[in-house]
Amino acid sequence: MHVFLVFLHVAPPNAVSQRYSKLVDAWVFPLFEQNWRLFAPDPESVNQQISARTAHTAADGTVRVSAWSDLSAVDDSAVDHNVFPSHTTQNMLRRAWTSYLETLGGDDRARSERAEMVQKYLRNIAADRVATLEHGSFESIQLRVVTRRIAAPGARPATSAPTDTRTLPWWKVISDGN
């Protein structure tokens, strides 16, 4: 069934793939997306630094907020020091953020089931990554994304490249990851 649904996703548009497009998209996105960028890569035009911090309520009722952890730097380090880095290591966090932007836009409000799924996906990736970095418990997580433009090849570097910083709302994290 998996191979058939992925085939319908990558096949040229036809009556079957169009009729079952919602089912196919629900199965393929965001975990199994296929494209032809291997043969015609689409270079990145921005660098994104994705950071996370957590909040934990102590027994006395005080809320402790952690420092920001740079999740992008951890991913970059894993790729830099690996002779054969996996596609997942290189792209999971970045692609989750891109999907988040595409489905939720600028106001962070999920208006569809797909948007809710992408939001959970991004939250779960961040929570898993932070849990491996900080060995403490937490109930909430917040993400911050700093986006910097990459100058075109041969262009003079700007003296101060404009940056965009976006801080997402706090998300509750429960023990089962959902």
N, C-alpha and C positions, 0 to 999 in steps of 0.2 A: 504494500500500500504506500509506504514511504517513497519508494522509487517511482511509482506511478504519479504521485502528487508532485514530486520534484520535476519529473519529466514534463508534466502539464505546465509547470511554472516556467521552465526554460524553453519550451517548444514555441514555435511561431504561433501567433493568435489563431485559434480555430474554434469551431462550434463547441466542442467539448470543454476546452479550457475557459472559454467565455461563459458558458453555462454554469460551471462549477468554480468560478473565480473566487468567490467568497470562501468556500471550503479550502481551496488550494492556498489562498493567502493566509488563512487562519493557521494552516499547518506549517507553511514555509517561513513566515515572518515571526520573530526576528532571528530564530536560531539557524535556519537552513537556507538563507537567501543565497541565490546563485546569480552571477553576472559574468560578463565577458571581459572584465577589466584585466585579467591576466594577459590578454593579447593587446589591449589598448588601455593602459593604465591612465587613471584620472588623478594626476598629482594633487596633493593637498595644497590649498591656498592659505591655510591658517594653521597655527600651532595652538593646541588646546591643552591647558593645564587643568586637570580635574582633581580637586582636593575634596576631602571629606572630614567632618568632625562629628563626634558623637556626644550624646547627653545621657547621663545616668543619674537616677534619683537614689540618693543614699537613704539608709534606714531612718536617719533623723529628718528626712524630708528635703534636704538641700539638694539642688540640682548641680551636678558637676559636668562642665562642658570641656571636652578635650581640645587640644590644639589641632590645627588643620594638618592632615596627613596628605601628602602629595601622591595620589594614586598613579598619576601619569608617570612620575619619576620612577616609581617601582616597576611599572611596565617597561619603560625605556631601559632601565638597568637590566631587566630580565632578558631583553632582546639583545642589548649590547654585549652581554657576557655569555651568549649562547651561540654556538656555531650553527645550530639548526633550530632557530626559534620557530615555534608553532604559529600558525595563522591566528589561533585563539589568543595567544600571548600578545601578539602585535595589534590586534584589532577589536577585541571584545568590548572593552570599555569605550573606545572611540566610536565604534559603530552603535553601541547602545545610546550614547549621547546624541549622535546624528539622528537616530530613530526617534528619540525623545523630542528633539527639535521639530522634526517633520510631523509628528502626531499631536504634540501638545502646544506648539507655537510659543508665544512669549508670555502667556499668563499662567502657565503651569496647571491649568484645569483640564482634566481628562473629559472629553465629550463623546467618547466611543469606547467600546470594549477593547479595541486594539490599543487605544491610547492608555487605558488602565493597565493593560498587559505590559506595554513598553515601560510605563512608569514603575511597575513592580520589578520588571527585569533589571532596569538600571539601579533601583534601590537594592535589590538582592546582590547584584555584582558588587556594589560599593560596600554593603554590609559584610559580605564574605571577605573582601579584600582587607577591610579595616579589622575584622576579627582576627585575621592572621598577623596583622601588624601590632595591634594592641591586645594584650591578653587579658582584658577585663570585659565585664558585661556592660551592655548599654541597651537602652529602650528606644532611642531615637537617633536618626542620622540626618545630616544636612550636607548638601553638595555645593561646591563653589567652582565655577568654570571661568577661567581667564583665557580669553581668545586674543591671539596676536596674529596679524596678517603677515604672510611670508612675501617678501619682495620678489618680483618676477626676475628670472635669470637675466643677468646683465644690467639690471636696474641699479641705480645708485641707492644704497641703503638710506632710509630715512633717519634723521637724527633722533627722533623719538616716535617709534611706531605706535599708532593708536591701539589701545587695548580696550576690550569690552569685558567687564566682570559681571557675572550673573550668579546670584546666590539663590538657590532653590529653597522652598519652605522645608521645615522639619518634617520628616517622615517617621512614623512609628515602625519599629522593627520588633517582630514577635519571634519567639523561639523556633517556630517551624519554618521561618524564612519567608512567610507570606504575610 
